[in-house]
Amino acid sequence: MSVVAGLAGAVQVSVMGRLGERVGSVEALAFSAVVMTGVTAMALLVVHQSLGGYADAARQPVWLWLGGAMGAIIVFTITIAGPRIGILATSGLLISGQFVAGTAIDRFGWFGVSRVEVSWQRVLGLLLLAAGAALALRR
């Protein structure tokens, strides 16, 4: 599923950039949220025959809503960045940022996750990924 999500991410960068150029970045973000709400509502109806999952999530601590806010930041950013720096560079920088943040979250156990020590292999992987992202910026 993670590979499929990665493939979907590259498609998303491409199409959101095009939509943003045609209707505006904020408008593209808003429309994307509407489409995602429709798709997830259908998924809830198919899987649980109910939309109660929305209410269940809304009753959780507000800090757990960060996932939705971060999703909006990601979609807004790719809508702007994709057409300007290219799909590869946008995806590379996005993934690099995720890896850096993921390393910190793992290391310190933020957001209730189990702590994972930072090994030299992980640091090397981050450096290589950062180098790849930097190289992808060159046209």
DSSP file (Angstrom, degrees, kcal/mol; ACC not computed):
  #  RESIDUE AA STRUCTURE BP1 BP2  ACC     N-H-->O    O-->H-N    N-H-->O    O-->H-N    TCO  KAPPA ALPHA  PHI   PSI    X-CA   Y-CA   Z-CA
    1    1 A M     >        0   0    0      0, 0.0     4,-2.7     0, 0.0     5,-0.2   0.000 360.0 360.0 360.0 -34.4    0.0    0.0    0.0
    2    2 A S  H  >  +     0   0    0      2,-0.2     4,-2.1     1,-0.2     5,-0.1   0.889 360.0  49.1 -65.1 -37.9    2.9    2.4    0.7
    3    3 A V  H  > S+     0   0    0      2,-0.2     4,-2.4     1,-0.2    -1,-0.2   0.923 111.4  49.5 -65.9 -43.1    4.2    2.0   -2.8
    4    4 A V  H  > S+     0   0    0      1,-0.2     4,-2.8     2,-0.2    -2,-0.2   0.910 110.2  51.4 -60.9 -41.8    0.8    2.6   -4.2
    5    5 A A  H  X S+     0   0    0     -4,-2.7     4,-2.3     1,-0.2    -1,-0.2   0.886 108.7  51.6 -62.7 -38.0    0.5    5.7   -2.0
    6    6 A G  H  X S+     0   0    0     -4,-2.1     4,-1.7     2,-0.2    -2,-0.2   0.916 111.1  46.8 -63.6 -43.0    3.9    6.9   -3.4
    7    7 A L  H  X S+     0   0    0     -4,-2.4     4,-1.8     1,-0.2    -2,-0.2   0.917 112.4  50.3 -63.6 -42.8    2.7    6.4   -6.9
    8    8 A A  H  X S+     0   0    0     -4,-2.8     4,-2.8     1,-0.2    -2,-0.2   0.868 105.6  58.2 -63.1 -35.7   -0.6    8.2   -6.1
    9    9 A G  H  X S+     0   0    0     -4,-2.3     4,-2.5     2,-0.2    -1,-0.2   0.902 105.0  48.7 -61.3 -42.3    1.5   11.0   -4.6
   10   10 A A  H  X S+     0   0    0     -4,-1.7     4,-1.9     2,-0.2    -1,-0.2   0.901 112.9  47.7 -65.3 -39.9    3.4   11.7   -7.8
   11   11 A V  H  X S+     0   0    0     -4,-1.8     4,-2.9     2,-0.2     5,-0.3   0.910 110.6  53.2 -64.1 -41.4    0.1   11.7   -9.7
   12   12 A Q  H  X S+     0   0    0     -4,-2.8     4,-2.7     1,-0.2     5,-0.4   0.915 106.8  50.9 -62.0 -43.8   -1.4   14.1   -7.1
   13   13 A V  H  X S+     0   0    0     -4,-2.5     4,-1.7     1,-0.2    -1,-0.2   0.926 113.6  47.3 -58.0 -43.8    1.5   16.5   -7.4
   14   14 A S  H  X S+     0   0    0     -4,-1.9     4,-1.7     2,-0.2    -2,-0.2   0.956 117.7  37.5 -63.6 -52.9    1.0   16.5  -11.2
   15   15 A V  H  X S+     0   0    0     -4,-2.9     4,-2.7     1,-0.2     5,-0.2   0.854 114.6  53.4 -75.2 -33.6   -2.8   17.0  -11.3
   16   16 A M  H  X S+     0   0    0     -4,-2.7     4,-2.9    -5,-0.3    -1,-0.2   0.894 108.0  52.3 -67.5 -36.8   -3.0   19.4   -8.4
   17   17 A G  H  X S+     0   0    0     -4,-1.7     4,-1.9    -5,-0.4    -2,-0.2   0.924 112.0  45.6 -61.5 -43.8   -0.4   21.6  -10.0
   18   18 A R  H  X S+     0   0    0     -4,-1.7     4,-1.6     2,-0.2    -2,-0.2   0.925 114.2  47.8 -65.3 -44.7   -2.4   21.7  -13.2
   19   19 A L  H  X S+     0   0    0     -4,-2.7     4,-2.8     1,-0.2     5,-0.5   0.914 110.6  52.5 -62.8 -41.9   -5.7   22.3  -11.3
   20   20 A G  H  X S+     0   0    0     -4,-2.9     4,-1.8     1,-0.2    -1,-0.2   0.873 107.7  51.5 -61.3 -38.1   -4.0   25.1   -9.3
   21   21 A E  H  < S+     0   0    0     -4,-1.9    -1,-0.2    -5,-0.2    -2,-0.2   0.849 115.4  43.0 -66.0 -33.0   -2.8   26.8  -12.5
   22   22 A R  H  < S+     0   0    0     -4,-1.6    -2,-0.2    -5,-0.1    -1,-0.2   0.868 134.2  11.4 -82.8 -38.0   -6.3   26.7  -13.9
   23   23 A V  H  < S-     0   0    0     -4,-2.8    -3,-0.2     1,-0.2     4,-0.2   0.552 114.0 -87.3-120.1 -10.1   -8.4   27.7  -11.0
   24   24 A G     X  -     0   0    0     -4,-1.8     4,-2.4    -5,-0.5    -1,-0.2  -0.098  35.4 -95.3 109.2 148.2   -6.0   29.0   -8.3
   25   25 A S  H  > S+     0   0    0      2,-0.2     4,-2.3     1,-0.2     5,-0.1   0.911 121.9  44.8 -66.3 -45.1   -4.1   27.3   -5.6
   26   26 A V  H  > S+     0   0    0      2,-0.2     4,-2.6     1,-0.2    -1,-0.2   0.905 114.2  50.4 -67.3 -40.0   -6.5   27.8   -2.7
   27   27 A E  H  > S+     0   0    0      2,-0.2     4,-2.6     1,-0.2    -2,-0.2   0.907 110.5  49.6 -63.2 -41.9   -9.5   26.9   -4.9
   28   28 A A  H  X S+     0   0    0     -4,-2.4     4,-2.5     2,-0.2    -2,-0.2   0.911 111.2  49.8 -63.5 -42.1   -7.7   23.7   -6.0
   29   29 A L  H  X S+     0   0    0     -4,-2.3     4,-2.0     2,-0.2    -2,-0.2   0.933 111.8  47.9 -60.7 -46.8   -7.0   22.9   -2.4
   30   30 A A  H  X S+     0   0    0     -4,-2.6     4,-1.8     1,-0.2    -2,-0.2   0.911 112.7  48.0 -62.7 -43.2  -10.6   23.5   -1.4
   31   31 A F  H  X S+     0   0    0     -4,-2.6     4,-2.6     1,-0.2    -1,-0.2   0.902 108.9  54.2 -65.6 -40.1  -11.9   21.3   -4.3
   32   32 A S  H  X S+     0   0    0     -4,-2.5     4,-2.8     1,-0.2    -1,-0.2   0.898 107.0  51.8 -58.8 -40.7   -9.5   18.6   -3.4
   33   33 A A  H  X S+     0   0    0     -4,-2.0     4,-2.3     2,-0.2    -1,-0.2   0.880 109.2  50.1 -64.4 -38.0  -10.8   18.6    0.2
   34   34 A V  H  X S+     0   0    0     -4,-1.8     4,-2.2     2,-0.2    -2,-0.2   0.931 112.4  46.5 -65.4 -45.3  -14.4   18.3   -1.1
   35   35 A V  H  X S+     0   0    0     -4,-2.6     4,-2.6     1,-0.2    -2,-0.2   0.927 112.9  49.6 -63.0 -44.4  -13.5   15.3   -3.4
   36   36 A M  H  X S+     0   0    0     -4,-2.8     4,-2.8     1,-0.2     5,-0.2   0.892 109.4  52.2 -63.0 -39.0  -11.6   13.6   -0.5
   37   37 A T  H  X S+     0   0    0     -4,-2.3     4,-2.3     2,-0.2    -1,-0.2   0.914 110.9  47.9 -62.1 -42.4  -14.6   14.1    1.8
   38   38 A G  H  X S+     0   0    0     -4,-2.2     4,-2.1     2,-0.2    -2,-0.2   0.922 113.1  47.1 -64.0 -44.0  -16.8   12.5   -0.8
   39   39 A V  H  X S+     0   0    0     -4,-2.6     4,-2.1     1,-0.2    -2,-0.2   0.924 114.8  45.7 -64.5 -44.8  -14.5    9.5   -1.3
   40   40 A T  H  X S+     0   0    0     -4,-2.8     4,-2.5     2,-0.2    -1,-0.2   0.854 109.8  54.7 -70.3 -32.7  -14.0    9.0    2.4
   41   41 A A  H  X S+     0   0    0     -4,-2.3     4,-2.3    -5,-0.2    -1,-0.2   0.920 109.5  47.9 -63.2 -42.4  -17.7    9.3    3.1
   42   42 A M  H  X S+     0   0    0     -4,-2.1     4,-2.5     2,-0.2    -2,-0.2   0.905 110.6  51.8 -63.9 -40.4  -18.4    6.6    0.5
   43   43 A A  H  X S+     0   0    0     -4,-2.1     4,-2.9     1,-0.2     5,-0.3   0.919 109.8  49.0 -62.8 -43.3  -15.6    4.4    2.0
   44   44 A L  H  X>S+     0   0    0     -4,-2.5     4,-2.8     1,-0.2     6,-0.9   0.913 112.0  49.2 -61.6 -41.9  -17.2    4.8    5.5
   45   45 A L  H  X5S+     0   0    0     -4,-2.3     4,-1.0     4,-0.2    -2,-0.2   0.896 114.8  44.2 -65.1 -40.0  -20.6    3.9    4.1
   46   46 A V  H  <5S+     0   0    0     -4,-2.5    -2,-0.2    -5,-0.2    -1,-0.2   0.935 123.3  34.6 -70.0 -45.9  -19.3    0.8    2.3
   47   47 A V  H  <5S+     0   0    0     -4,-2.9    -2,-0.2    -5,-0.2    -3,-0.2   0.905 138.8  13.9 -78.7 -42.3  -17.1   -0.5    5.2
   48   48 A H  H  <5S-     0   0    0     -4,-2.8    -3,-0.2    -5,-0.3    -2,-0.2   0.413  86.8-129.7-117.2   0.1  -19.3    0.5    8.2
   49   49 A Q  S  <<S+     0   0    0     -4,-1.0     2,-0.3    -5,-0.6    -4,-0.2   0.832  82.7  78.7  51.6  34.5  -22.7    1.4    6.7
   50   50 A S  S    S-     0   0    0     -6,-0.9    -2,-0.3    -9,-0.1     3,-0.3  -0.986  73.4-140.1-162.7 155.5  -22.4    4.6    8.7
   51   51 A L  S >> S+     0   0    0     -2,-0.3     3,-1.6     1,-0.1     4,-0.7   0.164  72.5 112.8-102.4  14.9  -20.9    8.1    8.7
   52   52 A G  H 3>  +     0   0    0      1,-0.3     4,-2.6     2,-0.2     5,-0.2   0.714  57.5  76.6 -61.2 -22.3  -20.3    7.8   12.4
   53   53 A G  H 3> S+     0   0    0     -3,-0.3     4,-2.2     1,-0.2    -1,-0.3   0.833  89.8  56.9 -59.5 -32.1  -16.5    7.7   12.0
   54   54 A Y  H <> S+     0   0    0     -3,-1.6     4,-2.2     2,-0.2    -1,-0.2   0.946 109.8  43.6 -63.4 -47.3  -16.6   11.4   11.3
   55   55 A A  H  X S+     0   0    0     -4,-0.7     4,-1.3     1,-0.2    -2,-0.2   0.893 111.4  54.7 -65.4 -39.7  -18.2   12.1   14.7
   56   56 A D  H  < S+     0   0    0     -4,-2.6     3,-0.4     1,-0.2     4,-0.2   0.924 111.0  45.2 -59.4 -44.2  -15.9    9.6   16.4
   57   57 A A  H >< S+     0   0    0     -4,-2.2     3,-1.6     1,-0.2    -1,-0.2   0.888 108.1  56.9 -67.0 -38.9  -12.9   11.4   15.1
   58   58 A A  H 3< S+     0   0    0     -4,-2.2    -1,-0.2     1,-0.3    -2,-0.2   0.754 101.3  58.6 -65.3 -23.6  -14.3   14.9   16.0
   59   59 A R  T 3< S+     0   0    0     -4,-1.3    -1,-0.3    -3,-0.4    -2,-0.2   0.498  88.1  96.8 -84.0  -3.8  -14.6   13.7   19.6
   60   60 A Q  S <  S-     0   0    0     -3,-1.6     5,-0.1    -4,-0.2    -3,-0.0  -0.359  95.1 -71.1 -80.2 165.0  -10.9   13.0   19.9
   61   61 A P    >   -     0   0    0      0, 0.0     3,-2.0     0, 0.0     4,-0.3  -0.259  46.2-119.3 -55.5 143.0   -8.4   15.5   21.4
   62   62 A V  G >  S+     0   0    0      1,-0.3     3,-2.1     2,-0.2     4,-0.2   0.807 109.7  66.9 -58.5 -32.3   -7.8   18.4   19.1
   63   63 A W  G >  S+     0   0    0      1,-0.3     3,-1.2     2,-0.2    -1,-0.3   0.778  92.2  62.7 -63.0 -22.7   -4.1   17.7   18.7
   64   64 A L  G X  S+     0   0    0     -3,-2.0     3,-0.8     1,-0.2    -1,-0.3   0.620  88.4  70.6 -75.2 -11.3   -5.1   14.5   16.8
   65   65 A W  G X> S+     0   0    0     -3,-2.1     4,-1.5    -4,-0.3     3,-1.0   0.540  70.5  94.5 -78.4  -6.2   -6.7   16.7   14.2
   66   66 A L  H <> S+     0   0    0     -3,-1.2     4,-3.4     1,-0.2     5,-0.3   0.813  71.8  67.9 -55.6 -31.0   -3.2   17.8   13.1
   67   67 A G  H <> S+     0   0    0     -3,-0.8     4,-2.1     1,-0.2    -1,-0.2   0.914 102.1  44.8 -56.4 -44.1   -3.3   15.0   10.5
   68   68 A G  H <> S+     0   0    0     -3,-1.0     4,-1.9    -4,-0.2    -1,-0.2   0.904 114.3  48.5 -66.4 -41.7   -6.0   16.9    8.5
   69   69 A A  H  X S+     0   0    0     -4,-1.5     4,-2.0     2,-0.2    -2,-0.2   0.905 112.1  49.0 -65.5 -41.1   -4.2   20.2    8.9
   70   70 A M  H  X S+     0   0    0     -4,-3.4     4,-2.6     1,-0.2    -1,-0.2   0.885 108.1  55.0 -66.2 -37.2   -0.9   18.7    7.8
   71   71 A G  H  X S+     0   0    0     -4,-2.1     4,-2.7    -5,-0.3     5,-0.2   0.901 106.9  50.4 -60.4 -40.7   -2.7   17.1    4.8
   72   72 A A  H  X S+     0   0    0     -4,-1.9     4,-2.5     2,-0.2     5,-0.2   0.904 110.3  49.7 -64.5 -40.7   -4.0   20.6    3.8
   73   73 A I  H  X S+     0   0    0     -4,-2.0     4,-2.5     2,-0.2    -2,-0.2   0.923 112.3  48.4 -62.8 -43.8   -0.5   22.0    4.0
   74   74 A I  H  X S+     0   0    0     -4,-2.6     4,-2.7     2,-0.2     5,-0.2   0.950 113.9  44.6 -62.1 -50.4    0.9   19.2    1.9
   75   75 A V  H  X S+     0   0    0     -4,-2.7     4,-1.7     1,-0.2    -1,-0.2   0.902 114.6  49.2 -64.5 -40.8   -1.7   19.4   -0.8
   76   76 A F  H  X S+     0   0    0     -4,-2.5     4,-1.4    -5,-0.2    -1,-0.2   0.925 112.7  48.4 -62.5 -44.2   -1.5   23.2   -0.9
   77   77 A T  H  X S+     0   0    0     -4,-2.5     4,-3.4    -5,-0.2     3,-0.3   0.919 111.4  47.6 -64.7 -45.0    2.3   23.1   -1.2
   78   78 A I  H  X S+     0   0    0     -4,-2.7     4,-1.9     1,-0.2    -1,-0.2   0.829 106.5  59.6 -68.0 -28.2    2.4   20.5   -3.9
   79   79 A T  H  < S+     0   0    0     -4,-1.7    -1,-0.2    -5,-0.2    -2,-0.2   0.877 116.8  32.4 -64.5 -36.3   -0.2   22.5   -5.8
   80   80 A I  H  X S+     0   0    0     -4,-1.4     4,-0.7    -3,-0.3    -2,-0.2   0.897 123.1  44.3 -84.7 -45.5    2.2   25.5   -5.9
   81   81 A A  H >X>S+     0   0    0     -4,-3.4     4,-3.0     1,-0.2     3,-0.7   0.882  99.1  68.0 -73.7 -40.2    5.6   23.7   -6.0
   82   82 A G  H 3X5S+     0   0    0     -4,-1.9     4,-1.8    -5,-0.3    -1,-0.2   0.898 104.3  40.9 -50.5 -53.4    4.9   21.0   -8.7
   83   83 A P  H 345S+     0   0    0      0, 0.0    -1,-0.3     0, 0.0    -2,-0.2   0.773 119.9  47.0 -67.8 -23.0    4.5   23.3  -11.7
   84   84 A R  H <<5S+     0   0    0     -3,-0.7    -2,-0.2    -4,-0.7    -3,-0.1   0.885 129.6  14.4 -87.4 -41.4    7.4   25.5  -10.5
   85   85 A I  H  <5S-     0   0    0     -4,-3.0     4,-0.4     1,-0.2    -3,-0.2   0.463 110.9-104.7-116.3  -2.8   10.2   23.0   -9.7
   86   86 A G     X< -     0   0    0     -4,-1.8     4,-2.1    -5,-0.6    -1,-0.2  -0.053  29.5 -84.0  97.4 160.3    8.9   19.8  -11.2
   87   87 A I  H  > S+     0   0    0      2,-0.2     4,-2.8     1,-0.2     5,-0.2   0.911 123.5  49.8 -69.1 -44.9    7.3   16.6  -10.0
   88   88 A L  H  > S+     0   0    0      2,-0.2     4,-2.9     1,-0.2     5,-0.2   0.941 114.0  44.1 -62.3 -48.5   10.5   14.8   -9.1
   89   89 A A  H  > S+     0   0    0     -4,-0.4     4,-2.7    47,-0.4     5,-0.3   0.919 115.0  49.0 -64.4 -43.1   11.9   17.8   -7.1
   90   90 A T  H  X S+     0   0    0     -4,-2.1     4,-2.3     2,-0.2    -2,-0.2   0.941 115.4  43.7 -60.8 -47.3    8.6   18.4   -5.3
   91   91 A S  H  X S+     0   0    0     -4,-2.8     4,-2.8     2,-0.2     5,-0.2   0.907 113.6  51.5 -64.9 -42.2    8.2   14.7   -4.4
   92   92 A G  H  X S+     0   0    0     -4,-2.9     4,-2.5    -5,-0.2    41,-0.2   0.913 112.5  44.8 -62.1 -44.0   11.9   14.4   -3.4
   93   93 A L  H  X S+     0   0    0     -4,-2.7     4,-2.6     2,-0.2    -1,-0.2   0.896 113.2  51.5 -67.7 -39.4   11.7   17.5   -1.1
   94   94 A L  H  X S+     0   0    0     -4,-2.3     4,-2.2    -5,-0.3    -2,-0.2   0.939 113.3  44.1 -60.5 -47.6    8.4   16.3    0.4
   95   95 A I  H  X S+     0   0    0     -4,-2.8     4,-2.5     2,-0.2    -2,-0.2   0.891 111.8  53.4 -66.7 -39.7    9.8   12.8    1.1
   96   96 A S  H  X S+     0   0    0     -4,-2.5     4,-2.4    -5,-0.2    -2,-0.2   0.934 110.1  47.8 -60.1 -45.7   13.1   14.3    2.5
   97   97 A G  H  X S+     0   0    0     -4,-2.6     4,-2.6     1,-0.2     5,-0.2   0.897 111.1  51.2 -61.5 -40.3   11.0   16.5    4.9
   98   98 A Q  H  X S+     0   0    0     -4,-2.2     4,-3.0     1,-0.2    -1,-0.2   0.902 110.3  49.3 -63.4 -40.5    9.0   13.5    5.9
   99   99 A F  H  X S+     0   0    0     -4,-2.5     4,-2.3     2,-0.2    -2,-0.2   0.913 112.1  47.1 -67.4 -41.9   12.1   11.5    6.6
  100  100 A V  H  X S+     0   0    0     -4,-2.4     4,-2.0     2,-0.2    -2,-0.2   0.953 117.3  42.6 -63.5 -49.1   13.7   14.2    8.7
  101  101 A A  H  X S+     0   0    0     -4,-2.6     4,-2.8     1,-0.2    -2,-0.2   0.908 113.5  53.2 -63.4 -41.3   10.5   14.8   10.7
  102  102 A G  H  X S+     0   0    0     -4,-3.0     4,-2.7    -5,-0.2    -1,-0.2   0.874 107.0  51.9 -62.0 -37.9    9.9   11.0   11.0
  103  103 A T  H  X S+     0   0    0     -4,-2.3     4,-2.8     2,-0.2    -1,-0.2   0.929 112.3  45.3 -63.8 -45.1   13.4   10.5   12.4
  104  104 A A  H  X S+     0   0    0     -4,-2.0     4,-2.5     2,-0.2     6,-0.3   0.916 113.5  49.4 -64.9 -43.0   12.8   13.2   15.0
  105  105 A I  H  X>S+     0   0    0     -4,-2.8     4,-1.4     2,-0.2     5,-1.0   0.932 114.9  44.6 -62.6 -45.5    9.3   11.8   15.9
  106  106 A D  H  <5S+     0   0    0     -4,-2.7    10,-2.0    -5,-0.2     3,-0.2   0.947 113.8  50.1 -60.9 -48.9   10.8    8.3   16.2
  107  107 A R  H  <5S+     0   0    0     -4,-2.8    -2,-0.2     8,-0.2    -1,-0.2   0.892 122.4  30.0 -59.6 -44.5   13.8    9.4   18.2
  108  108 A F  H  <5S-     0   0    0     -4,-2.5    -1,-0.2    -5,-0.2    -2,-0.2   0.496 101.5-124.3 -99.3  -4.8   11.8   11.4   20.8
  109  109 A G  T ><5 +     0   0    0     -4,-1.4     3,-1.0     5,-0.2    -3,-0.2   0.814  44.4 177.9  68.4  30.1    8.6    9.4   20.8
  110  110 A W  G > < +     0   0    0     -5,-1.0     3,-1.5    -6,-0.3    -1,-0.1  -0.248  59.6  23.1 -63.9 154.8    6.5   12.4   19.9
  111  111 A F  G 3  S-     0   0    0      1,-0.3    -1,-0.2     2,-0.0    -2,-0.1   0.697 132.7 -66.6  62.0  22.7    2.7   12.0   19.4
  112  112 A G  G <  S+     0   0    0     -3,-1.0    -1,-0.3     1,-0.2    -2,-0.2   0.604  94.1 140.6  81.7  11.5    2.7    8.8   21.5
  113  113 A V    <   -     0   0    0     -3,-1.5    -1,-0.2    -8,-0.1     2,-0.1  -0.503  60.4 -94.0 -85.3 159.0    4.8    6.7   19.1
  114  114 A S        -     0   0    0     -2,-0.2    -5,-0.2     1,-0.1     2,-0.2  -0.430  46.0-106.9 -67.8 143.0    7.4    4.2   20.4
  115  115 A R        -     0   0    0     -7,-0.1     2,-0.4    -6,-0.1    -8,-0.2  -0.502  33.5-170.2 -73.5 138.8   10.9    5.6   20.5
  116  116 A V        -     0   0    0    -10,-2.0    -7,-0.1    -2,-0.2    -3,-0.0  -0.996  23.0-123.0-129.9 125.4   13.4    4.3   17.8
  117  117 A E        -     0   0    0     -2,-0.4     2,-0.7     1,-0.1   -10,-0.1  -0.276  22.8-116.5 -67.1 152.9   17.0    5.2   18.2
  118  118 A V        -     0   0    0    -11,-0.1     2,-0.2     4,-0.1    -1,-0.1  -0.825  35.6-165.9 -93.2 113.4   18.8    7.0   15.4
  119  119 A S     >  -     0   0    0     -2,-0.7     4,-2.1     1,-0.1     5,-0.2  -0.478  35.2-108.5 -93.1 167.1   21.5    4.8   13.9
  120  120 A W  H  > S+     0   0    0      1,-0.2     4,-2.7     2,-0.2     5,-0.2   0.831 120.4  58.7 -64.1 -30.1   24.3    5.8   11.6
  121  121 A Q  H  > S+     0   0    0      2,-0.2     4,-2.4     1,-0.2    -1,-0.2   0.898 105.8  47.7 -65.7 -39.6   22.5    4.0    8.8
  122  122 A R  H  > S+     0   0    0      2,-0.2     4,-2.4     1,-0.2    -2,-0.2   0.917 112.2  49.2 -66.5 -42.3   19.5    6.2    9.3
  123  123 A V  H  X S+     0   0    0     -4,-2.1     4,-2.4     2,-0.2    -2,-0.2   0.927 111.7  49.1 -62.9 -44.0   21.6    9.3    9.3
  124  124 A L  H  X S+     0   0    0     -4,-2.7     4,-2.7     1,-0.2     5,-0.2   0.916 109.8  52.1 -60.7 -42.9   23.4    8.2    6.1
  125  125 A G  H  X S+     0   0    0     -4,-2.4     4,-2.4     1,-0.2    -1,-0.2   0.900 109.4  49.6 -59.5 -41.8   20.0    7.5    4.5
  126  126 A L  H  X S+     0   0    0     -4,-2.4     4,-2.7     2,-0.2    -2,-0.2   0.916 111.5  48.6 -62.9 -43.6   18.8   11.0    5.4
  127  127 A L  H  X S+     0   0    0     -4,-2.4     4,-2.3     2,-0.2    -2,-0.2   0.914 112.7  47.3 -64.1 -42.7   22.0   12.5    3.9
  128  128 A L  H  X S+     0   0    0     -4,-2.7     4,-2.4     2,-0.2    -1,-0.2   0.901 112.7  49.4 -65.6 -40.1   21.7   10.5    0.7
  129  129 A L  H  X S+     0   0    0     -4,-2.4     4,-2.6    -5,-0.2    -2,-0.2   0.917 110.6  50.0 -64.6 -42.9   18.0   11.4    0.4
  130  130 A A  H  X S+     0   0    0     -4,-2.7     4,-2.4     2,-0.2    -2,-0.2   0.898 110.7  50.2 -62.2 -40.3   18.8   15.1    1.0
  131  131 A A  H  X S+     0   0    0     -4,-2.3     4,-2.5     2,-0.2    -2,-0.2   0.916 110.7  49.5 -63.8 -42.3   21.5   14.9   -1.7
  132  132 A G  H  X S+     0   0    0     -4,-2.4     4,-2.0     2,-0.2    -2,-0.2   0.909 110.9  49.1 -61.9 -43.0   19.1   13.3   -4.1
  133  133 A A  H  X S+     0   0    0     -4,-2.6     4,-0.8     2,-0.2    -1,-0.2   0.904 111.5  49.6 -63.6 -41.1   16.5   15.9   -3.5
  134  134 A A  H >< S+     0   0    0     -4,-2.4     3,-0.7     1,-0.2     4,-0.5   0.911 111.3  48.9 -64.2 -41.9   19.0   18.7   -4.0
  135  135 A L  H >< S+     0   0    0     -4,-2.5     3,-1.2     1,-0.2    -1,-0.2   0.857 104.7  59.6 -65.5 -33.6   20.1   17.1   -7.3
  136  136 A A  H 3< S+     0   0    0     -4,-2.0   -47,-0.4     1,-0.3    -1,-0.2   0.732  94.7  64.8 -67.8 -20.9   16.5   16.8   -8.4
  137  137 A L  T << S+     0   0    0     -4,-0.8     2,-0.3    -3,-0.7    -1,-0.3   0.740  84.6  90.1 -71.9 -22.1   16.2   20.6   -8.1
  138  138 A R    <         0   0    0     -3,-1.2   -49,-0.0    -4,-0.5   -53,-0.0  -0.583 360.0 360.0 -77.6 133.8   18.8   20.9  -10.9
  139  139 A R              0   0    0     -2,-0.3    -1,-0.1   -53,-0.0    -3,-0.1   0.416 360.0 360.0-103.8 360.0   17.2   21.0  -14.4
